[in-house]
Amino acid sequence: MPEIIRLILDIAIIVVIITAIILFSVKGKSSKKKIKVGVGPASVEMDFSGMDEQTKSIFDVMWSRVDELREILLESKKQYKEIAEQNRQDLSEIKSEVTAVIKKVDGMFIDHLKVMFYMPTLDDEEKLCAGLKYIHAGLNHTMKKDVIEFAIERPSIYRSLTLAKPEWKVEEIDKAI
């Protein structure tokens, strides 16, 4: 965006200078009026003594419009920076909220696995699947002992599940079977 603003300013300045050179004949090096060109310290000095009042007023109107455009562009740049900073802050807040939600969902998933494992109405396959997922999640609670005992009592279900998901294998269970 800053490149576009700089390009527009450069074009406006060139148009004003070319118009001034074409419309007026610049005489001598004395300066009755100093015209600042561009954003920064650059300036062009022109002698307006040979110009009639109408030409001077046209030139002044054109130059004032260039100044207005420069100010508008600088203000727009400032507003874009403020908007970008606000967006960065908003994204940071959203990220922290999403992180908190993910932690809650992870906790709910673990709780769900516990409930499934201890639910008396579920099939043994579903219970063992939930228990192995719990252990695979890296959790080492009293439930792990219950899952190991449950799997040792049902070796065929354990082997079937770990055949499909080898990463669910538990060393203690493999040694006991």
Residue frames relative to the residue before (quaternion, step in Angstrom):
aa qw qx qy qz dx dy dz
M 1.0000 0.0000 0.0000 0.0000 0.00 0.00 0.00
P 0.6500 0.5155 -0.3484 0.4362 3.66 0.86 -0.77
E 0.6102 0.5544 -0.3618 0.4352 3.62 1.07 -0.62
I 0.6372 0.5210 -0.3224 0.4675 3.57 1.05 -0.78
I 0.6438 0.5172 -0.3210 0.4637 3.57 0.94 -0.87
R 0.6625 0.5006 -0.3044 0.4667 3.58 0.91 -0.93
L 0.6410 0.5250 -0.3200 0.4594 3.60 0.99 -0.82
I 0.6582 0.5006 -0.3126 0.4674 3.60 0.90 -0.87
L 0.6504 0.5092 -0.3151 0.4673 3.58 0.96 -0.84
D 0.6544 0.5140 -0.3140 0.4571 3.59 0.92 -0.88
I 0.6581 0.5015 -0.3120 0.4670 3.59 0.94 -0.87
A 0.6546 0.5101 -0.3181 0.4583 3.59 0.93 -0.87
I 0.6554 0.5107 -0.3080 0.4634 3.57 0.96 -0.83
I 0.6505 0.5093 -0.3167 0.4660 3.58 0.93 -0.87
V 0.6398 0.5223 -0.3272 0.4592 3.59 0.96 -0.84
V 0.6619 0.5003 -0.3119 0.4628 3.59 0.91 -0.86
I 0.6762 0.4897 -0.3039 0.4588 3.59 0.87 -0.90
I 0.6602 0.4948 -0.3147 0.4693 3.60 0.90 -0.89
T 0.6400 0.5182 -0.3252 0.4648 3.58 0.97 -0.83
A 0.6575 0.5078 -0.3114 0.4613 3.56 0.93 -0.86
I 0.6687 0.4955 -0.3084 0.4607 3.59 0.92 -0.85
I 0.6757 0.4883 -0.2980 0.4649 3.58 0.96 -0.86
L 0.7316 0.4516 -0.2484 0.4462 3.58 0.84 -0.94
F 0.7949 0.2597 -0.1117 0.5368 3.55 1.02 -0.72
S 0.2966 -0.6829 0.6174 0.2540 3.48 -1.24 0.36
V 0.2932 -0.7626 0.5537 0.1610 3.54 -0.67 1.11
K 0.0939 -0.8158 0.5705 0.0125 3.56 -0.69 1.12
G 0.8552 0.1237 -0.0963 0.4941 3.55 -1.03 0.84
K 0.4941 -0.6514 0.4896 0.3031 3.50 -1.34 -0.12
S 0.4845 0.6469 -0.4662 0.3597 3.57 1.18 0.05
S 0.2537 -0.7933 0.5426 0.1090 3.54 -1.04 0.72
K 0.2114 -0.7716 0.5909 0.1043 3.54 -0.74 1.08
K 0.7920 0.0889 -0.0222 0.6037 3.56 1.14 -0.67
K 0.2352 -0.7677 0.5834 0.1223 3.55 -0.92 0.94
I 0.1525 -0.7882 0.5932 0.0593 3.55 -0.76 1.07
K 0.2535 -0.7621 0.5767 0.1497 3.58 -0.77 1.03
V 0.1332 -0.7972 0.5881 0.0290 3.51 -0.80 1.09
G 0.8263 0.2375 -0.1771 0.4791 3.57 -0.97 0.85
V 0.5301 -0.5817 0.5045 0.3551 3.48 -1.40 0.07
G 0.6992 0.4049 -0.3107 0.5007 3.56 -0.38 1.16
P 0.7703 -0.4156 0.2498 0.4141 3.55 -1.25 -0.28
A 0.4798 0.6843 -0.4491 0.3161 3.64 1.17 -0.20
S 0.0806 0.7915 -0.6025 0.0627 3.59 -1.03 0.80
V 0.2526 -0.7323 0.6134 0.1536 3.53 -1.27 0.51
E 0.1934 -0.7780 0.5866 0.1149 3.59 -0.91 0.90
M 0.0099 -0.8026 0.5955 -0.0342 3.55 -0.83 1.02
D 0.3764 -0.7038 0.5599 0.2225 3.56 -1.19 0.68
F 0.1694 -0.8166 0.5484 0.0610 3.55 -0.61 1.18
S 0.3925 0.7630 -0.4590 0.2304 3.61 1.19 0.07
G 0.7099 0.4517 -0.2740 0.4658 3.62 1.08 -0.59
M 0.5927 0.5942 -0.3671 0.4011 3.62 1.18 -0.07
D 0.4428 -0.6555 0.5326 0.3009 3.51 -1.18 0.61
E 0.6945 -0.5118 0.3165 0.3944 3.58 -1.22 0.41
Q 0.6376 0.5274 -0.3410 0.4462 3.59 0.99 -0.78
T 0.6541 0.5052 -0.3115 0.4689 3.60 0.95 -0.85
K 0.6370 0.5247 -0.3252 0.4617 3.56 0.98 -0.86
S 0.6784 0.4897 -0.3042 0.4554 3.59 0.90 -0.90
I 0.6105 0.5279 -0.3546 0.4721 3.63 1.05 -0.69
F 0.6666 0.5003 -0.3011 0.4634 3.54 0.90 -0.94
D 0.6520 0.5176 -0.3136 0.4567 3.59 0.95 -0.86
V 0.6398 0.5158 -0.3233 0.4692 3.60 0.99 -0.82
M 0.6547 0.5069 -0.3143 0.4645 3.57 0.92 -0.90
W 0.6969 0.4737 -0.2902 0.4535 3.55 0.82 -0.93
S 0.6322 0.5179 -0.3434 0.4628 3.60 1.01 -0.71
R 0.6235 0.5257 -0.3399 0.4683 3.59 1.09 -0.67
V 0.6221 0.5195 -0.3382 0.4783 3.59 1.03 -0.74
D 0.6397 0.5155 -0.3219 0.4706 3.61 1.00 -0.81
E 0.6406 0.5197 -0.3208 0.4654 3.57 0.98 -0.85
L 0.6593 0.5072 -0.3055 0.4634 3.57 0.92 -0.91
R 0.6321 0.5265 -0.3315 0.4620 3.57 1.00 -0.81
E 0.6648 0.4972 -0.3005 0.4696 3.59 0.92 -0.89
I 0.6332 0.5224 -0.3269 0.4683 3.58 1.00 -0.82
L 0.6735 0.4920 -0.2972 0.4648 3.57 0.90 -0.90
L 0.6542 0.5017 -0.3173 0.4686 3.60 0.95 -0.79
E 0.6449 0.5059 -0.3126 0.4801 3.59 1.03 -0.78
S 0.6325 0.5251 -0.3270 0.4662 3.60 1.02 -0.79
K 0.6318 0.5270 -0.3272 0.4647 3.56 0.99 -0.84
K 0.6486 0.5155 -0.3097 0.4666 3.58 0.96 -0.88
Q 0.6626 0.5038 -0.3023 0.4645 3.59 0.95 -0.88
Y 0.6380 0.5215 -0.3273 0.4625 3.61 1.00 -0.81
K 0.6371 0.5177 -0.3287 0.4670 3.60 1.01 -0.77
E 0.6531 0.5100 -0.3116 0.4649 3.59 0.97 -0.86
I 0.6484 0.5097 -0.3115 0.4720 3.57 0.98 -0.87
A 0.6513 0.5149 -0.3178 0.4579 3.59 0.93 -0.87
E 0.6545 0.5028 -0.3154 0.4682 3.59 0.95 -0.82
Q 0.6423 0.5124 -0.3201 0.4716 3.58 0.98 -0.82
N 0.6409 0.5200 -0.3203 0.4650 3.59 1.00 -0.81
R 0.6293 0.5236 -0.3353 0.4662 3.59 1.01 -0.76
Q 0.6541 0.5014 -0.3098 0.4741 3.59 0.97 -0.83
D 0.6465 0.5172 -0.3176 0.4622 3.58 0.96 -0.87
L 0.6604 0.5041 -0.3104 0.4619 3.59 0.93 -0.86
S 0.6252 0.5330 -0.3365 0.4602 3.57 1.03 -0.73
E 0.6540 0.5022 -0.3060 0.4758 3.59 0.98 -0.85
I 0.6472 0.5150 -0.3132 0.4667 3.58 0.96 -0.87
K 0.6381 0.5316 -0.3274 0.4506 3.57 0.96 -0.84
S 0.6762 0.4804 -0.3080 0.4660 3.59 0.88 -0.86
E 0.6360 0.5170 -0.3302 0.4681 3.60 1.04 -0.71
V 0.6487 0.5071 -0.3153 0.4718 3.60 0.96 -0.85
T 0.6291 0.5310 -0.3314 0.4609 3.59 0.99 -0.80
A 0.6550 0.5039 -0.3108 0.4696 3.59 0.95 -0.84
V 0.6488 0.5087 -0.3172 0.4686 3.60 0.98 -0.81
I 0.6373 0.5243 -0.3307 0.4578 3.59 0.96 -0.82
K 0.6378 0.5189 -0.3288 0.4645 3.60 0.98 -0.79
K 0.6523 0.5067 -0.3119 0.4695 3.57 0.98 -0.82
V 0.6516 0.5091 -0.3122 0.4678 3.58 0.96 -0.86
D 0.6297 0.5235 -0.3356 0.4657 3.59 0.98 -0.80
G 0.6539 0.5099 -0.3059 0.4678 3.58 0.97 -0.85
M 0.6470 0.5104 -0.3153 0.4706 3.55 1.02 -0.81
F 0.6178 0.5463 -0.3389 0.4527 3.59 1.04 -0.76
I 0.6564 0.5016 -0.3045 0.4741 3.58 0.93 -0.90
D 0.6508 0.5069 -0.3127 0.4708 3.57 0.95 -0.88
H 0.6268 0.5381 -0.3257 0.4598 3.56 1.03 -0.79
L 0.6445 0.5144 -0.3233 0.4643 3.60 0.95 -0.83
K 0.6347 0.5275 -0.3285 0.4594 3.59 0.97 -0.82
V 0.6676 0.5028 -0.2988 0.4606 3.55 0.86 -1.00
M 0.6545 0.5148 -0.3193 0.4524 3.57 0.91 -0.88
F 0.6709 0.5114 -0.3188 0.4321 3.59 0.86 -0.90
Y 0.7603 0.3864 -0.2026 0.4812 3.57 0.92 -0.86
M 0.4818 0.6703 -0.4396 0.3539 3.61 1.25 -0.03
P 0.3889 -0.7704 0.4529 0.2237 3.62 -0.51 1.10
T 0.6771 0.5223 -0.3038 0.4201 3.62 1.07 -0.54
L 0.5732 0.6047 -0.3873 0.3947 3.62 1.20 -0.23
D 0.5618 -0.5719 0.4772 0.3599 3.54 -1.26 0.52
D 0.6363 -0.5395 0.3977 0.3819 3.55 -1.24 0.49
E 0.6152 0.5590 -0.3465 0.4347 3.60 1.03 -0.77
E 0.6862 0.4804 -0.2808 0.4685 3.56 0.89 -0.98
K 0.6305 0.5308 -0.3288 0.4610 3.58 1.02 -0.79
L 0.6956 0.4687 -0.2827 0.4654 3.56 0.82 -1.00
C 0.6017 0.5505 -0.3516 0.4597 3.58 1.05 -0.71
A 0.6711 0.4820 -0.2957 0.4794 3.61 0.88 -0.91
G 0.6613 0.5154 -0.3090 0.4490 3.58 0.96 -0.83
L 0.6676 0.4868 -0.3028 0.4751 3.60 0.96 -0.82
K 0.6070 0.5307 -0.3522 0.4752 3.60 1.07 -0.67
Y 0.6264 0.5445 -0.3229 0.4549 3.56 1.03 -0.85
I 0.6835 0.4651 -0.2848 0.4852 3.57 0.85 -0.94
H 0.6504 0.5279 -0.3128 0.4477 3.59 0.98 -0.89
A 0.6191 0.5431 -0.3387 0.4550 3.60 1.16 -0.55
G 0.5591 -0.6454 0.3667 0.3693 3.58 1.32 -0.01
L 0.4896 0.6692 -0.4316 0.3552 3.55 1.22 0.24
N 0.0983 -0.8037 0.5868 -0.0008 3.53 -0.84 1.00
H 0.2281 0.7668 -0.5484 0.2435 3.53 0.33 1.30
T 0.7271 -0.3925 0.2952 0.4797 3.58 -1.21 -0.09
M 0.5601 0.6052 -0.3904 0.4093 3.57 1.14 -0.48
K 0.5786 0.5914 -0.3835 0.4104 3.60 1.06 -0.65
K 0.6446 0.5173 -0.3204 0.4630 3.59 0.94 -0.84
D 0.6543 0.5134 -0.3049 0.4640 3.57 1.00 -0.88
V 0.6423 0.5163 -0.3199 0.4674 3.60 1.00 -0.81
I 0.6438 0.5192 -0.3241 0.4593 3.59 0.94 -0.88
E 0.6609 0.4949 -0.3063 0.4738 3.61 0.87 -0.90
F 0.6496 0.5263 -0.3069 0.4547 3.57 0.96 -0.92
A 0.6810 0.4867 -0.2868 0.4659 3.60 0.94 -0.91
I 0.6301 0.5299 -0.3385 0.4557 3.62 1.00 -0.78
E 0.6688 0.4911 -0.2934 0.4749 3.60 1.04 -0.69
R 0.7648 0.2538 -0.1359 0.5764 3.61 1.25 -0.40
P 0.0449 -0.8621 0.5044 0.0187 3.63 0.60 1.12
S 0.6376 0.5360 -0.3529 0.4263 3.62 0.98 -0.68
I 0.6403 0.5001 -0.3232 0.4852 3.61 1.02 -0.76
Y 0.6373 0.5364 -0.3202 0.4512 3.59 0.95 -0.90
R 0.6782 0.4906 -0.2955 0.4605 3.60 0.87 -0.98
S 0.6384 0.5272 -0.3277 0.4550 3.60 0.98 -0.79
L 0.6835 0.4854 -0.2878 0.4630 3.56 0.90 -0.93
T 0.7161 0.4391 -0.2672 0.4722 3.60 0.89 -0.88
L 0.5422 0.5702 -0.4106 0.4607 3.58 1.24 -0.25
A 0.6924 0.4533 -0.2597 0.4977 3.58 1.02 -0.86
K 0.7892 0.1277 -0.0442 0.5991 3.57 1.07 -0.81
P 0.1806 -0.8310 0.5154 0.1056 3.62 0.20 1.21
E 0.6038 0.5774 -0.3631 0.4126 3.62 1.10 -0.54
W 0.6173 0.5534 -0.3421 0.4423 3.60 1.24 -0.26
K 0.4324 0.7081 -0.4684 0.3036 3.60 1.22 -0.09
V 0.1598 -0.7615 0.6245 0.0673 3.53 -1.13 0.85
E 0.5151 -0.6946 0.4168 0.2801 3.53 -0.67 1.16
E 0.6537 0.5244 -0.3236 0.4392 3.61 0.90 -0.87
I 0.6579 0.4960 -0.3054 0.4774 3.57 1.00 -0.81
D 0.6552 0.5224 -0.3178 0.4436 3.59 0.90 -0.92
K 0.6577 0.5065 -0.3121 0.4620 3.61 0.98 -0.76
A 0.7009 0.4876 -0.2662 0.4472 3.58 1.00 -0.86
I 0.6705 0.5010 -0.3081 0.4522 3.61 1.09 -0.56
